[in-house]
């Protein structure tokens, strides 16, 4: 069966977001007052699996091995059947 | 009033996603069969405004001027009051 797993990868609280700060400064330069800017990444994976649980476990392994850096990132996984 | 605007920035259909392809290859190298990988960016903006419509219009301007490249990106904006 085919599934779509959506992984949300955010910097942990307290970890500086240089991209966010750069965007904030650029927006202010363009005349926009913004209190805070946070950027984060989403990854959509299309893959086959036996069940949602099996796919979730596989994607979690992918996060731990490759997709997210456990030191600075928090990640969330959502799995839906296609 | 304070609002949070969430901007989703995706590559347009047909535009190659090199990051996605690199991740796909790396996952295959680790032994994971994945049919497709797509990456995209999310930006959370905290800003003040008079109304949701006003904030939406301001963030749309920010997208056109800075946050998204109209040639290769599609973007979506969601505004919620804090």
Backbone of each chain as ProteinMPNN parsed JSONL, in Angstrom:
{"seq_chain_A": "XXXXXXXXXXXXXXXXXXXXXXXXXXXXXXXXXXXXXXXXXXXXXXXXXXXXXXXXXXXXXXXXXXXXXXXXXXXXXXXXXX", "coords_chain_A": {"N_chain_A": [[0.843, -1.175, 0.0], [0.362, 2.321, -0.63], [1.799, 5.186, 0.863], [1.843, 8.572, 2.222], [4.251, 10.3, 3.899], [4.687, 13.005, 6.007], [7.187, 15.009, 7.131], [8.013, 17.239, 9.639], [10.492, 19.493, 10.342], [11.967, 21.209, 12.822], [13.971, 23.779, 14.358], [15.27, 23.284, 17.608], [13.877, 24.781, 20.594], [15.462, 27.744, 21.607], [17.666, 27.379, 20.043], [19.479, 29.262, 17.793], [18.035, 30.857, 14.93], [19.393, 31.516, 12.148], [18.547, 31.985, 9.522], [15.958, 32.897, 9.847], [16.454, 35.257, 11.242], [17.857, 36.72, 9.355], [15.917, 37.057, 7.386], [14.1, 38.582, 8.837], [15.542, 40.958, 9.248], [15.83, 41.763, 6.593], [13.193, 42.184, 5.855], [12.571, 44.301, 7.528], [14.236, 46.186, 6.455], [12.901, 46.585, 4.119], [10.844, 47.947, 5.054], [8.943, 46.691, 6.621], [7.521, 45.972, 9.715], [8.268, 43.375, 11.785], [7.678, 41.087, 14.364], [8.79, 38.567, 14.988], [10.518, 35.953, 13.221], [10.369, 32.699, 12.038], [11.831, 29.919, 10.495], [11.268, 26.741, 8.964], [11.602, 23.272, 7.945], [9.882, 21.151, 5.645], [9.31, 17.811, 4.733], [8.074, 15.773, 2.283], [7.4, 12.396, 1.873], [6.93, 9.789, -0.376], [6.014, 6.526, -0.144], [6.015, 2.883, -0.08], [4.248, 0.583, 2.067], [3.34, -1.771, 4.738], [1.62, -1.053, 6.757], [0.273, 1.858, 8.532], [1.646, 2.12, 10.937], [3.996, 0.705, 10.461], [5.137, 2.207, 8.41], [5.432, 4.623, 9.749], [7.368, 3.929, 11.662], [9.516, 3.288, 10.01], [10.021, 5.774, 8.794], [10.68, 7.239, 11.002], [13.13, 6.087, 11.651], [14.538, 6.956, 9.411], [14.59, 9.673, 9.952], [16.168, 9.735, 12.239], [18.549, 8.71, 11.249], [19.197, 10.284, 9.05], [17.552, 12.542, 8.154], [17.053, 14.437, 10.193], [18.884, 16.394, 12.575], [19.646, 15.269, 15.616], [20.693, 16.835, 17.646], [20.116, 19.566, 17.274], [17.62, 19.671, 16.128], [14.032, 19.295, 16.351], [11.599, 16.89, 15.437], [8.581, 16.04, 13.657], [6.25, 13.574, 12.672], [3.874, 12.778, 10.213], [1.62, 10.448, 8.97], [-0.134, 9.379, 6.106], [-2.503, 7.444, 4.32], [-2.401, 6.845, 0.825]], "CA_chain_A": [[0.0, 0.0, 0.0], [1.155, 3.54, -0.772], [1.591, 6.167, 1.938], [2.609, 9.82, 2.214], [4.695, 10.708, 5.236], [5.127, 14.401, 6.046], [8.083, 15.238, 8.266], [8.254, 18.649, 9.962], [11.771, 19.577, 11.051], [12.133, 22.545, 13.386], [15.082, 23.961, 15.289], [14.835, 23.209, 19.012], [13.75, 26.074, 21.28], [16.74, 28.227, 22.138], [18.694, 27.315, 18.998], [19.365, 30.447, 16.927], [17.583, 30.589, 13.559], [20.029, 32.578, 11.36], [17.746, 32.296, 8.33], [14.851, 33.724, 10.326], [16.962, 36.601, 11.591], [18.21, 37.415, 8.102], [14.646, 37.455, 6.753], [13.541, 39.672, 9.659], [16.279, 42.194, 8.938], [15.543, 42.174, 5.207], [11.829, 42.73, 5.844], [12.625, 45.637, 8.165], [14.887, 47.052, 5.455], [11.87, 46.904, 3.115], [9.832, 48.782, 5.713], [7.923, 45.895, 7.311], [7.824, 45.665, 11.121], [7.888, 41.991, 12.107], [8.176, 40.82, 15.715], [9.65, 37.384, 14.977], [10.456, 35.125, 12.006], [10.929, 31.36, 12.201], [11.736, 29.088, 9.287], [11.48, 25.317, 9.21], [11.55, 22.497, 6.705], [8.922, 20.047, 5.53], [9.7, 16.816, 3.732], [7.028, 14.792, 1.925], [7.956, 11.145, 1.352], [5.957, 8.825, -0.907], [6.651, 5.205, -0.028], [5.115, 1.75, 0.14], [4.373, -0.045, 3.384], [2.283, -2.722, 5.112], [0.634, -0.376, 7.626], [0.706, 3.193, 8.956], [2.639, 1.974, 12.008], [5.264, 0.266, 9.872], [5.682, 3.353, 7.679], [5.856, 5.61, 10.771], [8.624, 3.443, 12.262], [10.578, 3.403, 8.994], [10.338, 7.201, 8.604], [11.381, 7.67, 12.227], [14.531, 5.665, 11.472], [15.122, 7.865, 8.413], [14.838, 10.957, 10.64], [17.299, 9.586, 13.16], [19.791, 8.42, 10.524], [19.572, 11.208, 7.96], [16.771, 13.753, 7.861], [17.106, 15.454, 11.248], [20.05, 16.36, 13.455], [19.029, 15.186, 16.95], [21.242, 17.83, 18.589], [19.508, 20.897, 17.115], [16.274, 19.61, 15.541], [12.886, 18.486, 16.767], [10.854, 16.541, 14.219], [7.244, 15.461, 13.835], [5.924, 12.752, 11.49], [2.447, 12.503, 9.992], [1.517, 9.447, 7.896], [-1.495, 9.191, 5.607], [-2.545, 6.481, 3.228], [-2.803, 7.433, -0.463]], "C_chain_A": [[0.889, 1.238, 0.0], [0.771, 4.558, 0.303], [2.342, 7.46, 1.627], [2.948, 10.158, 3.653], [5.178, 12.151, 5.134], [5.928, 14.622, 7.322], [8.264, 16.748, 8.43], [9.514, 18.728, 10.805], [11.999, 21.006, 11.511], [13.378, 22.615, 14.256], [14.524, 23.885, 16.705], [14.747, 24.618, 19.588], [15.121, 26.489, 21.801], [17.86, 28.149, 21.122], [18.448, 28.475, 18.037], [18.944, 30.044, 15.512], [18.153, 31.696, 12.653], [19.201, 32.975, 10.143], [16.581, 33.219, 8.717], [15.301, 35.142, 10.62], [17.294, 37.399, 10.334], [16.95, 37.915, 7.403], [14.047, 38.644, 7.512], [14.197, 40.995, 9.309], [15.941, 42.691, 7.527], [14.142, 42.778, 5.114], [11.809, 44.13, 6.457], [13.245, 46.64, 7.205], [13.875, 47.478, 4.384], [10.724, 47.698, 3.728], [8.744, 48.005, 6.436], [8.377, 45.607, 8.743], [7.332, 44.247, 11.42], [8.49, 41.652, 13.466], [9.122, 39.628, 15.736], [9.452, 36.617, 13.669], [11.102, 33.779, 12.31], [10.767, 30.581, 10.917], [11.923, 27.639, 9.685], [11.193, 24.546, 7.925], [10.486, 21.404, 6.79], [9.449, 19.088, 4.459], [8.526, 15.863, 3.51], [7.706, 13.574, 1.308], [6.808, 10.279, 0.834], [6.633, 7.462, -0.878], [5.604, 4.123, 0.207], [5.322, 1.19, 1.537], [3.2, -0.959, 3.658], [1.191, -2.043, 5.917], [1.166, 1.0, 7.982], [1.812, 3.1, 10.009], [4.002, 1.621, 11.422], [5.942, 1.436, 9.149], [6.213, 4.39, 8.678], [7.211, 5.228, 11.342], [9.781, 3.622, 11.279], [11.006, 4.873, 8.843], [11.058, 7.755, 9.833], [12.86, 7.284, 12.154], [15.25, 6.604, 10.499], [15.471, 9.208, 9.06], [16.087, 10.841, 11.503], [18.616, 9.386, 12.416], [20.212, 9.538, 9.578], [18.864, 12.569, 8.009], [16.91, 14.838, 8.927], [18.37, 15.285, 12.093], [19.525, 16.407, 14.886], [19.527, 16.242, 17.931], [20.471, 19.155, 18.489], [18.068, 20.857, 16.601], [15.272, 18.823, 16.382], [12.177, 18.1, 15.476], [9.524, 15.906, 14.587], [6.903, 14.72, 12.543], [4.41, 12.567, 11.413], [2.363, 11.544, 8.802], [0.066, 9.357, 7.441], [-1.448, 8.244, 4.416], [-2.989, 7.175, 1.944], [-3.773, 6.531, -1.205]], "O_chain_A": [[1.996, 1.233, 0.538], [-0.404, 4.761, 0.607], [3.326, 7.467, 0.888], [2.071, 10.286, 4.508], [5.99, 12.477, 4.268], [5.428, 14.448, 8.433], [8.624, 17.446, 7.482], [9.598, 18.104, 11.863], [12.199, 21.907, 10.696], [13.792, 21.607, 14.829], [13.424, 24.37, 16.967], [15.442, 25.531, 19.14], [15.849, 25.676, 22.369], [18.901, 28.781, 21.303], [17.339, 28.647, 17.529], [19.415, 29.047, 14.964], [17.482, 32.7, 12.412], [19.152, 34.147, 9.771], [16.267, 34.18, 8.015], [14.613, 36.108, 10.288], [17.041, 38.602, 10.263], [16.908, 39.036, 6.895], [13.551, 39.592, 6.903], [13.53, 42.009, 9.102], [15.786, 43.891, 7.303], [13.922, 43.751, 4.394], [11.12, 45.026, 5.969], [12.832, 47.798, 7.147], [13.968, 48.568, 3.82], [9.77, 48.074, 3.048], [7.728, 48.581, 6.826], [9.464, 45.073, 8.966], [6.14, 43.957, 11.323], [9.674, 41.897, 13.7], [10.145, 39.662, 16.421], [8.368, 36.627, 13.086], [12.238, 33.719, 12.781], [9.693, 30.578, 10.315], [12.648, 27.337, 10.633], [10.631, 25.074, 6.965], [10.232, 20.824, 7.847], [9.962, 19.509, 3.423], [8.049, 15.226, 4.449], [8.477, 13.689, 0.355], [5.824, 10.065, 1.541], [7.678, 7.257, -1.495], [4.479, 4.394, 0.626], [6.402, 1.298, 2.119], [2.201, -0.949, 2.939], [0.012, -2.378, 5.806], [2.343, 1.296, 7.773], [2.773, 3.868, 9.995], [5.027, 2.165, 11.831], [7.153, 1.631, 9.256], [7.288, 4.96, 8.488], [8.095, 6.071, 11.493], [10.874, 4.047, 11.653], [12.197, 5.176, 8.773], [11.926, 8.621, 9.724], [13.732, 8.059, 12.547], [16.396, 6.996, 10.718], [16.506, 9.804, 8.76], [16.947, 11.722, 11.503], [19.669, 9.826, 12.876], [21.4, 9.735, 9.321], [19.507, 13.614, 7.916], [16.888, 16.027, 8.607], [18.854, 14.171, 12.295], [19.021, 17.437, 15.334], [18.867, 16.519, 18.933], [20.204, 19.793, 19.508], [17.37, 21.87, 16.627], [15.612, 17.833, 17.029], [12.149, 18.881, 14.525], [9.358, 15.323, 15.658], [7.23, 15.185, 11.451], [3.754, 12.247, 12.404], [2.96, 11.793, 7.754], [-0.85, 9.271, 8.259], [-0.504, 8.24, 3.626], [-3.881, 8.022, 1.988], [-4.213, 6.868, -2.304]]}, "seq_chain_B": "XXXXXXXXXXXXXXXXXXXXXXXXXXXXXXXXXXXXXXXXXXXXXXXXXXXXXXXXXXXXXXXXXXXXXXXXXXXXXXXXXX", "coords_chain_B": {"N_chain_B": [[-3.301, 44.479, 17.222], [-2.07, 41.119, 17.626], [-0.718, 38.837, 15.307], [-0.189, 35.574, 13.786], [1.399, 34.64, 10.901], [1.585, 32.06, 8.604], [3.639, 30.978, 6.119], [3.751, 28.936, 3.334], [6.084, 27.668, 1.182], [6.522, 26.341, -1.875], [8.177, 24.504, -4.498], [7.271, 25.091, -7.869], [5.137, 22.87, -9.79], [6.883, 20.578, -11.805], [9.263, 21.88, -11.621], [12.544, 21.046, -10.902], [13.528, 19.362, -7.922], [16.273, 19.524, -6.381], [17.185, 19.072, -3.766], [15.348, 17.258, -2.775], [15.851, 15.099, -4.464], [18.452, 14.446, -3.775], [18.126, 13.657, -1.132], [16.518, 11.429, -1.549], [18.256, 9.697, -2.913], [20.19, 9.362, -0.92], [18.705, 8.098, 1.062], [18.075, 5.723, -0.251], [20.609, 4.698, -0.436], [20.974, 4.098, 2.191], [19.378, 1.994, 2.34], [16.642, 2.294, 2.176], [13.651, 2.134, 0.405], [12.196, 4.574, -1.444], [9.559, 6.222, -3.039], [9.166, 8.878, -3.874], [10.486, 12.116, -3.043], [9.834, 15.199, -1.614], [10.774, 18.463, -0.79], [10.007, 21.368, 1.143], [9.554, 24.821, 2.201], [8.692, 26.427, 5.279], [7.531, 29.411, 6.714], [7.141, 31.128, 9.639], [5.642, 34.037, 10.704], [5.526, 36.544, 13.129], [3.525, 39.209, 13.756], [2.179, 42.571, 14.097], [-1.141, 43.844, 13.478], [-4.1, 45.398, 11.972], [-6.243, 43.888, 11.119], [-7.169, 40.521, 10.014], [-7.29, 40.502, 7.234], [-5.739, 42.729, 6.542], [-3.234, 41.961, 7.509], [-2.837, 39.683, 5.948], [-2.62, 40.825, 3.414], [-0.326, 42.358, 3.715], [1.584, 40.363, 4.2], [1.459, 39.016, 1.833], [2.574, 40.884, 0.116], [5.163, 40.836, 1.173], [5.895, 38.278, 0.38], [5.928, 38.539, -2.378], [7.89, 40.451, -2.717], [10.116, 39.464, -1.376], [10.151, 36.879, 0.025], [9.368, 34.713, -1.626], [10.224, 33.296, -4.812], [8.784, 34.297, -7.655], [9.076, 32.998, -10.086], [9.819, 30.308, -9.774], [8.531, 29.439, -7.5], [5.53, 28.467, -5.733], [3.281, 29.912, -3.394], [1.626, 29.81, -0.208], [-0.538, 31.36, 2.132], [-1.339, 31.528, 5.53], [-3.262, 32.992, 8.024], [-3.473, 33.671, 11.486], [-5.022, 34.826, 14.444], [-3.33, 35.806, 17.379]], "CA_chain_B": [[-3.511, 43.069, 17.533], [-0.93, 40.299, 17.196], [-1.085, 37.732, 14.424], [0.861, 34.684, 13.265], [1.178, 34.283, 9.497], [2.406, 30.922, 8.184], [3.804, 30.965, 4.664], [4.264, 27.679, 2.778], [6.716, 27.976, -0.103], [6.837, 25.098, -2.579], [8.578, 24.635, -5.892], [6.16, 24.838, -8.801], [5.157, 21.555, -10.446], [7.756, 20.545, -12.983], [10.587, 22.432, -11.299], [13.342, 20.004, -10.262], [13.815, 19.579, -6.501], [17.555, 18.844, -6.159], [17.321, 18.62, -2.378], [14.553, 16.046, -2.66], [16.532, 13.992, -5.173], [19.628, 14.07, -2.984], [17.635, 12.901, 0.034], [16.031, 10.135, -2.054], [19.432, 8.855, -3.175], [20.84, 9.025, 0.356], [17.851, 7.108, 1.735], [18.27, 4.444, -0.965], [21.95, 4.232, -0.038], [20.831, 3.535, 3.55], [18.558, 0.79, 2.23], [15.213, 2.598, 2.234], [13.026, 2.372, -0.902], [11.233, 5.688, -1.365], [9.122, 6.488, -4.415], [9.405, 10.283, -4.208], [10.789, 12.983, -1.897], [9.689, 16.624, -1.909], [11.044, 19.329, 0.363], [9.532, 22.748, 0.984], [9.895, 25.651, 3.36], [7.615, 27.108, 6.001], [8.008, 30.583, 7.448], [6.183, 31.693, 10.6], [5.894, 35.452, 10.984], [4.711, 37.14, 14.193], [3.473, 40.65, 13.465], [0.964, 43.273, 14.513], [-1.973, 44.322, 12.374], [-5.456, 45.86, 12.318], [-7.213, 42.809, 10.833], [-6.571, 39.392, 9.278], [-7.149, 40.878, 5.816], [-4.606, 43.649, 6.408], [-2.013, 41.174, 7.7], [-2.693, 38.808, 4.77], [-2.156, 41.648, 2.281], [1.07, 42.75, 4.005], [2.453, 39.185, 4.041], [1.503, 38.731, 0.387], [3.591, 41.811, -0.428], [6.47, 40.323, 1.598], [6.177, 37.104, -0.46], [6.245, 38.988, -3.754], [9.123, 41.255, -2.717], [11.32, 38.866, -0.753], [10.142, 35.506, 0.55], [9.207, 33.678, -2.664], [10.634, 33.66, -6.178], [7.57, 34.012, -8.441], [9.359, 32.177, -11.282], [9.901, 28.873, -9.449], [7.801, 29.067, -6.283], [4.143, 28.753, -5.381], [3.238, 30.108, -1.939], [0.297, 29.856, 0.414], [-0.457, 32.139, 3.375], [-2.42, 31.29, 6.509], [-3.121, 33.998, 9.089], [-4.318, 33.403, 12.647], [-4.827, 35.807, 15.495], [-2.743, 35.239, 18.597]], "C_chain_B": [[-2.369, 42.247, 16.939], [-1.418, 39.1, 16.377], [0.123, 36.838, 14.136], [0.483, 34.356, 11.821], [2.126, 33.136, 9.161], [2.429, 30.87, 6.668], [4.407, 29.618, 4.259], [4.812, 27.978, 1.393], [7.16, 26.68, -0.767], [7.339, 25.402, -3.988], [7.372, 24.345, -6.783], [6.285, 23.442, -9.395], [6.077, 21.615, -11.652], [9.128, 21.125, -12.718], [11.336, 21.379, -10.487], [13.628, 20.369, -8.804], [15.121, 18.859, -6.163], [17.714, 18.308, -4.743], [16.553, 17.309, -2.186], [15.249, 14.86, -3.309], [17.742, 13.51, -4.381], [19.208, 13.23, -1.788], [17.198, 11.503, -0.41], [17.199, 9.177, -2.262], [20.095, 8.419, -1.871], [20.025, 7.967, 1.107], [18.019, 5.74, 1.078], [19.608, 3.84, -0.585], [21.887, 3.58, 1.336], [19.899, 2.32, 3.554], [17.067, 1.037, 2.293], [14.689, 2.873, 0.831], [11.968, 3.463, -0.747], [10.852, 6.076, -2.795], [9.406, 7.94, -4.812], [9.662, 11.074, -2.937], [10.632, 14.434, -2.348], [9.965, 17.433, -0.65], [10.447, 20.704, 0.091], [9.715, 23.489, 2.304], [8.638, 26.27, 3.955], [8.242, 28.297, 6.729], [6.882, 31.069, 8.362], [6.588, 33.129, 10.898], [4.969, 35.902, 12.116], [4.716, 38.649, 13.954], [2.157, 41.252, 13.949], [0.172, 43.729, 13.296], [-3.344, 44.719, 12.853], [-6.476, 44.74, 12.153], [-6.497, 41.684, 10.1], [-6.322, 39.775, 7.822], [-5.911, 41.761, 5.637], [-3.29, 42.884, 6.531], [-1.766, 40.294, 6.468], [-2.106, 39.6, 3.605], [-0.682, 42.016, 2.466], [2.004, 41.561, 3.741], [2.548, 38.792, 2.567], [2.539, 39.627, -0.287], [4.998, 41.309, -0.089], [6.867, 39.135, 0.717], [6.635, 37.562, -1.84], [7.579, 39.723, -3.797], [10.351, 40.468, -2.278], [11.242, 37.351, -0.563], [10.074, 34.436, -0.54], [9.672, 34.206, -4.02], [9.477, 33.285, -7.109], [7.817, 33.111, -9.655], [9.293, 30.693, -10.934], [9.05, 28.453, -8.257], [6.301, 29.347, -6.371], [4.146, 29.001, -3.875], [1.793, 30.178, -1.468], [0.456, 30.556, 1.759], [-1.644, 31.782, 4.271], [-2.198, 32.277, 7.651], [-4.021, 33.626, 10.255], [-3.995, 34.434, 13.719], [-4.241, 35.14, 16.719], [-3.419, 35.8, 19.852]], "O_chain_B": [[-1.783, 42.603, 15.917], [-2.403, 38.448, 16.723], [1.275, 37.262, 14.224], [-0.611, 33.859, 11.552], [3.329, 33.229, 9.405], [1.394, 30.736, 6.015], [5.446, 29.213, 4.781], [4.093, 28.481, 0.529], [8.064, 26.002, -0.279], [6.979, 26.414, -4.589], [6.561, 23.467, -6.486], [7.382, 22.894, -9.497], [6.056, 22.575, -12.421], [10.06, 20.899, -13.489], [10.815, 20.876, -9.491], [13.928, 21.52, -8.486], [15.095, 17.715, -5.709], [18.292, 17.242, -4.53], [17.029, 16.381, -1.533], [15.24, 13.753, -2.772], [18.022, 12.312, -4.324], [19.841, 12.226, -1.465], [17.474, 10.514, 0.27], [17.154, 8.016, -1.855], [20.509, 7.269, -1.725], [20.587, 7.055, 1.713], [18.096, 4.72, 1.764], [19.733, 2.625, -0.431], [22.631, 2.643, 1.628], [19.655, 1.702, 4.59], [16.293, 0.092, 2.447], [15.213, 3.742, 0.134], [10.984, 3.302, -0.025], [11.719, 6.237, -3.653], [9.831, 8.211, -5.935], [9.127, 10.75, -1.877], [11.226, 14.848, -3.344], [9.451, 17.123, 0.425], [10.39, 21.149, -1.056], [9.985, 22.901, 3.351], [7.675, 26.588, 3.258], [9.336, 28.199, 7.283], [5.79, 31.385, 7.89], [7.722, 33.403, 11.291], [3.763, 35.664, 12.064], [5.769, 39.285, 13.95], [1.17, 40.552, 14.176], [0.731, 43.969, 12.226], [-3.727, 44.428, 13.986], [-7.436, 44.635, 12.916], [-5.374, 41.852, 9.625], [-5.292, 39.429, 7.243], [-5.132, 41.57, 4.703], [-2.352, 43.116, 5.769], [-0.634, 40.173, 6.002], [-1.217, 39.124, 2.899], [0.104, 41.993, 1.518], [3.07, 41.716, 3.145], [3.579, 38.301, 2.109], [3.287, 39.179, -1.156], [5.903, 41.343, -0.924], [8.034, 38.996, 0.349], [7.602, 37.04, -2.394], [8.313, 39.636, -4.781], [11.469, 40.735, -2.719], [12.161, 36.625, -0.944], [10.662, 33.366, -0.39], [9.534, 35.389, -4.331], [9.215, 32.103, -7.33], [6.877, 32.526, -10.194], [8.766, 29.9, -11.715], [8.861, 27.26, -8.017], [5.864, 30.317, -6.99], [4.921, 28.378, -3.148], [0.881, 30.547, -2.209], [1.461, 30.372, 2.447], [-2.791, 31.741, 3.826], [-1.092, 32.39, 8.18], [-5.192, 33.301, 10.059], [-2.849, 34.855, 13.877], [-4.623, 34.02, 17.059], [-3.052, 35.433, 20.968]]}, "name": "protein", "num_of_chains": 2, "seq": "XXXXXXXXXXXXXXXXXXXXXXXXXXXXXXXXXXXXXXXXXXXXXXXXXXXXXXXXXXXXXXXXXXXXXXXXXXXXXXXXXXXXXXXXXXXXXXXXXXXXXXXXXXXXXXXXXXXXXXXXXXXXXXXXXXXXXXXXXXXXXXXXXXXXXXXXXXXXXXXXXXXX"}
